[in-house]
Amino acid sequence: MKRSTFIIIGFIIIILLLAFWLYSLFYGTPQKVGEIFTNFGFWGNSSVVEVVPVATTTVPEAPIVDVVTVKLRQLTTRPVIGFREFQATTTEPKFITYAEAGTGHIYTINLTSGEEIRVSNVTIPTAETAVFSASGRFVAVRSGFTNKNEVLLVDLNDLSSVKSEVLPYNIDNFTFSVTDELLFTEITTTGARGRALNPSTKAVREIFTVPFQAITMVWSQDGVTPHYVYPKASSRLLGFLYAVSGGSIIRMPISGSGLTAKASADYIGFSKLVNLNQQSFFYNTKTGMVSSAPIMLTPEKCVFTHRNNATLYCGYEITDYPYTFPDDWYKGTKIFSDRIWSINFNTQSATQIISPPVSVGRELDITDMSIGLDDKMLYFTNKNDRTLWLYEI
């Protein structure tokens, strides 16, 4: 074949390829999946199935806090430094108000809907302790920002303009009375004194004085039980329990090394060192009788019910409590895996009502035990991470 023939054939092929490219550019855009991917006729004709998007429905968000599933449940992931249950009226839902560690921000959780709301964004540097008044209007928060350990009084009367002020007292221990007075102790050069502050008028009255400085208070929570005071607990120091009555200090027949105590109007539960082991007892204030308690009673782990002065609930682990207790627990070198128990001093019996490791798969070192207004809810914090928990009795 002549060379000119090859040139003509190659020129024609180039013209055809160019024409095909121009056609594809302007008219060859695929409109369906089958126009992009083909079976090239190897398996015969097959119809292309178009993909239809599945309609989605919007699922309502779950409540921020799970408040209805099981009896024992975690209420917060934030670390908590103080809390209290409230209810505006008997027909309205209960809610728990708490203060966050480190910031002092105050939140409420609706115990029916689970809705959580921040009601105060007043920041209190390194907030470490908070107590709420019975009415819910006032909150006293200790800040560890300076060596003074200042206590701030927060007024929640107007949530649109929350007010706070630093109290001008060297406050050691503090709580609120049933009448919204701020009860606190102050260290003096000769010992310590207890005082009461009206948060509205700022008027202060003196309650008692004691000739020692390192004290622990058992504040009256019902207005009927006396206030009690004893030296800060240590297994190496002998402690004595005193009742505050009419401004006077009365020595109670309760003493011992490592002494700790919890009181109601009719009973005082206490623990002390006996033969190098901690043991618990209860004292009947009416008869003066002392009896052995069925389990170890640690004040921070126990709470009396409102309706029965002989009944209390406690966190307790069945284990040894050697002579180093309660020092090692207060220092944080000893951790417990508590169960919740119901104790009756009249029958001298104790009943385990729930085991957190079994029910929720968590080990809880219970502290700051509190009970709801109608004795139906137990509240406490887990000492390991300071989260707030609830147990529905």
C-alpha positions, 0 to 999 in steps of 0.5 A: 500500500502506498504511503499516501494511502496510510496518510489519508487513512490516519487523517480520517481516523483523527477527524472521526476521533475529534468529532466523537470528542466534540459530541461527547463534550456537548451531548454526552453528560450522563443523566442516570447511574446506568449511563456511567457504569455499564455491563458492556452486554456481558450478562445481558440486559438488566434494568437499573434500580434507582436509589430512593433516599429514606425519609428520616424522622427527628427524634426528640432529645432525651432529658439532660439528666436521667431521672426515671429509669432506675432507683439508683442513678447519677444526676451530674457529671460535674463535681458538686460541692453542695446541694439541697432538694426543694419543692415550691408547692406540693403539686409542683415537681421537686428539684435539686439545686447544686453548686459546681466545684471550682466555679461556684455556678449554681444549677437546678435539676427538675426531678420529673422532666430531667431538665437542668438549668444554670440559675447563677453564673457568679464565678467563685474562684476554686469554690470548695464548699456550698450550703443552701438555705431552707427557702432556697434564696441564699447560698453560702460558698467558700472560696479557696482562692486565698489563704483567707478561705473567704465565704461568699453569700449569694442572694438568688432572690432575683435570678436576672441580677444575682447578688453576692458579697464576701462575709467579713468573718473568719468562718470555719464551719457553716450551715443554714438553720431551718429559719434561714439563719447562717450558722457558723463557727469562728476561730478565736485566740482562746478557742472557737465560738458559734454565731448566727447571721441573718442574711437579710439584715446582716445582724449577728448573734452569738450562740456558744463559745468553747475553749478549743479551736479544732472543732467539728459541729453537729448542727441541728437540722430540725430546730429541735435537736441541740447543736453538738460540738466535739474536737476534730476526729483523729484516732490519736486524740481523745474526743468529747461530745458537748451539747449546746443548750441555751448558750451553755456547753453541756458535757455528754457521757460520750468520749473516746479516741477518733470520736465522730457523731451524728444526732437526732432528737432522740438518739446520738450515733457515734464511733470511737476506737475500742481495742485498736478497732473502730466501733459504733454505738448509739446513745438514747438521749431519753434513757441514757442507755448506750448500745452497740450499733449494727454497722459502722456509723460515719457521720458524712455517710449517714442521715436520719429520717425526718419522720422517725428519729430512730431510723437512719440510712448509711453508706457502709462497706463490710470490711475492717475499720482499724485504728487509722480510721477515720484519719485515712478516709478523711485524708483520701488514702482509704477508699470504700465501696459502700452499700446503702443500709437502713438502720433502726436503733429501736430494733438494733437492726440493719438491712442492706437495701442496695449494692451499687456495684451490682445495680449500676456497676460502679463502686461508690464511696458515699459522703454528704448523705442527705434525705429529701423533704418527704423521706423518699429520696436519698442524695449523696456525692461519690467521694471519688469524683464528687458527682451527685447521686440519687437513690429512690427509697 
